[in-house]
Amino acid sequence: MPNSLIDVLNAVGSLLRFGVMPIYSDRFIQILAAAFAGSGSAGILVIHFRDKIREMPLAFCRNHVVICGVHKTTEVLVEQFRDQKIKTVVIGAGEDSPEGENIRRSSTVMLSGDPKNPAVLSLARVNKARALLALTGSDGLNAEIVLSAMKILETRKGEPLECILQISNPSLWKIIREQVLSPAKNPVVRIDFYNGPSLGARDLLASYFTPHVRTSLKHAPLLVVVGAGSLGENIIAGASRAWYESGLQPAPLEVILVDLNAEEIKKRLYLTYPRLRDAADIHAVPFDVRSAEFQSGSYLKTSGSYPFVLAFVCLNDDTAGLTAALAISHHLVGLNARILVRMDHNPGLATLVEEMSPETIPIIPFNSLSFAARPDVVLGGIREILGRAIHDQYLLTKSLHEPVQNGSAMVPWDDLPERLRESNRLQAEDIIHKLRAIGCDILPMTDWKSTAFSFTPDEIEYLAEMEHLRWMKAMRAQGFSFGAIKDEKEKTHPLMVPYNDLPETEKEKDRDAVRMIPRYLGMIDFQVYRPNQNPKGAEMITKFIEKD
């Protein structure tokens, strides 16, 4: 092979210069094979050196993101991180999958092996990373990955490592949070949680289901979910909760669940969400979407009696999903209906669907990862999602009570100036801090009455003072100080005084902010709970009362 040595030297030079290069091509491996031609151990050496060379960029990794798990979410994240000039290292099986091949082509380092193995995490240089994302399909494995990282980072100096782990089981969340990964016990890592299917479902329902609930339907709509999985289960739970909380339910929400494991999924949902039986009637249809029974549409025979039919096809196969959506559409002709079909893999096919004749039942393709796999959403964790919810509530409150004005804050989240977004994130962070101060914590919402959670009067007063202190700290950071008159130009404000010196009307505003905490958390499908009575939290409140 001509110039093979020069090619090798050029490749290594590129590596040394840029840190990461597309070293996984067949061309490069062929060069290496040629370099070792003539040796009886050529095959073994090539395999050995191939693996070692693939790992060479790791020596240059700093401030990168380590992602555990090879699937579509990982592929999307790697692509977006690359666009932001952030290096990534991916750990997990599935190198030969379509997602794995696409990840390799993006010049990302991929490591095979057990992601919870400390040796593999060390090889990925987790000690030099900016974040660790444990996004495998197993909640338990994700927790073990973070535990292994904590052992490696015991002597870490400086800022803690951002550790985001995907937990979809609410019961497991509580155990992991209380017993293993309590934020107070882990100074070397900052632990946050992520649930992609839940985020995707909430985003879809906000656009296509909740608006119909708000129009005060006199009769329950029909919800059809085909191919449940985590996304479909979250859609059923989210829609049922919206119907339950609307106060409009003269009858339960009718849900048709089409899945080979429909009966098992139905039982699990009823066990997980105690109010679900009051909110929805789930009709389990254990059909294969390729079967004649499904194509016949017999399970839709009563659909004509509903004022609105909304179908979600959540299959992970784009072609199978579109086929199922078309089959459903034939049985809904003439009805007020919409069909949404998941298409995460084939944007070209999604475009064709969007161009279909408007005379048919609307079939709307959606990408379940368009919001859930955004780097800012994943890395931001609960802090980011809660900050967005606080801003959404602000927009809603302002629009209801004040004329719409042109202002920097009266815009969607993505259009907000970064300083205002960060202000909302800090407020969200402070909510978690307040709850921990009184011995409380958060967990995924399963009881839909949990938004009615009440703090004790002493807790409200204690947290209201914390809220005032937070506000004053933020104002000082902007250069404000006490002044008898509020003056934006001179940066003075009359409320920059101790909490006890505030007028009662201003104290009540701080108390209202505390009472809103369960509502804010409910907007992102979380709830307040008291794990075990925290003596430290109770002691802090007692001292606060005695001080007064």
JOLIN-V101878 format. One record per residue. RES is the residue in one small letter. BURIAL is I if it has 24 or more other ideal C-beta (glycine too) atoms within 12 Angstrom, else O. Layout:
[[RES BURIAL] [RES BURIAL]]
This chain:
[[m O] [p O] [n O] [s O] [l O] [i O] [d I] [v I] [l O] [n O] [a I] [v O] [g O] [s O] [l I] [l O] [r O] [f O] [g O] [v I] [m I] [p O] [i I] [y I] [s O] [d O] [r O] [f I] [i I] [q O] [i I] [l I] [a I] [a O] [a I] [f I] [a O] [g O] [s O] [g O] [s O] [a O] [g O] [i O] [l O] [v O] [i O] [h O] [f I] [r I] [d I] [k O] [i I] [r I] [e I] [m I] [p I] [l I] [a O] [f O] [c I] [r O] [n I] [h I] [v I] [v I] [i I] [c I] [g I] [v I] [h I] [k I] [t I] [t I] [e I] [v I] [l I] [v I] [e I] [q I] [f I] [r I] [d O] [q O] [k O] [i I] [k I] [t I] [v I] [v I] [i I] [g I] [a I] [g I] [e I] [d O] [s O] [p O] [e I] [g I] [e O] [n I] [i I] [r I] [r O] [s I] [s I] [t I] [v I] [m I] [l I] [s O] [g I] [d O] [p I] [k I] [n I] [p I] [a O] [v I] [l I] [s I] [l I] [a I] [r I] [v I] [n I] [k I] [a I] [r I] [a I] [l I] [l I] [a I] [l I] [t I] [g I] [s I] [d I] [g I] [l I] [n I] [a I] [e I] [i I] [v I] [l I] [s I] [a I] [m I] [k O] [i I] [l I] [e O] [t O] [r O] [k O] [g O] [e O] [p I] [l I] [e I] [c I] [i I] [l I] [q I] [i I] [s I] [n I] [p I] [s O] [l I] [w I] [k I] [i O] [i I] [r I] [e O] [q O] [v I] [l I] [s O] [p I] [a O] [k O] [n I] [p O] [v I] [v I] [r I] [i I] [d I] [f I] [y I] [n I] [g I] [p I] [s I] [l I] [g I] [a I] [r I] [d I] [l I] [l I] [a I] [s O] [y I] [f I] [t I] [p O] [h I] [v I] [r O] [t O] [s O] [l I] [k O] [h O] [a I] [p I] [l I] [l I] [v I] [v I] [v I] [g I] [a I] [g I] [s I] [l I] [g I] [e I] [n I] [i I] [i I] [a I] [g I] [a I] [s I] [r I] [a I] [w I] [y I] [e I] [s I] [g O] [l O] [q I] [p O] [a O] [p I] [l I] [e I] [v I] [i I] [l I] [v I] [d I] [l O] [n O] [a I] [e O] [e O] [i I] [k I] [k O] [r I] [l I] [y I] [l O] [t I] [y I] [p O] [r I] [l I] [r O] [d O] [a I] [a I] [d I] [i I] [h I] [a I] [v I] [p O] [f I] [d O] [v I] [r O] [s O] [a O] [e O] [f I] [q O] [s O] [g I] [s O] [y I] [l I] [k O] [t O] [s I] [g O] [s O] [y I] [p O] [f I] [v I] [l I] [a I] [f I] [v I] [c I] [l I] [n I] [d I] [d I] [t I] [a I] [g I] [l I] [t I] [a I] [a I] [l I] [a I] [i I] [s I] [h O] [h I] [l I] [v O] [g O] [l I] [n O] [a I] [r I] [i I] [l I] [v I] [r I] [m I] [d I] [h I] [n O] [p O] [g O] [l I] [a I] [t O] [l O] [v I] [e O] [e O] [m O] [s O] [p O] [e O] [t O] [i I] [p I] [i I] [i I] [p I] [f I] [n I] [s I] [l I] [s I] [f I] [a I] [a I] [r I] [p I] [d I] [v I] [v I] [l I] [g I] [g I] [i I] [r I] [e I] [i I] [l I] [g I] [r I] [a I] [i I] [h I] [d I] [q I] [y I] [l I] [l O] [t O] [k O] [s O] [l O] [h O] [e O] [p O] [v O] [q O] [n O] [g O] [s O] [a I] [m O] [v O] [p O] [w I] [d O] [d O] [l I] [p O] [e O] [r O] [l I] [r I] [e O] [s I] [n I] [r I] [l I] [q I] [a I] [e I] [d I] [i I] [i I] [h I] [k I] [l I] [r I] [a I] [i I] [g I] [c I] [d I] [i I] [l I] [p I] [m I] [t I] [d I] [w I] [k O] [s I] [t I] [a O] [f I] [s O] [f I] [t O] [p O] [d O] [e I] [i I] [e I] [y I] [l I] [a I] [e I] [m I] [e I] [h I] [l I] [r I] [w I] [m I] [k O] [a I] [m I] [r O] [a O] [q O] [g O] [f O] [s O] [f O] [g O] [a O] [i O] [k O] [d O] [e O] [k O] [e O] [k O] [t O] [h I] [p O] [l I] [m I] [v O] [p O] [y I] [n O] [d O] [l I] [p O] [e O] [t O] [e I] [k I] [e O] [k O] [d I] [r I] [d O] [a I] [v I] [r I] [m I] [i I] [p I] [r I] [y I] [l I] [g I] [m I] [i I] [d I] [f I] [q I] [v I] [y I] [r I] [p O] [n O] [q O] [n O] [p O] [k O] [g I] [a O] [e O] [m I] [i I] [t O] [k O] [f I] [i O] [e O] [k O] [d O]]
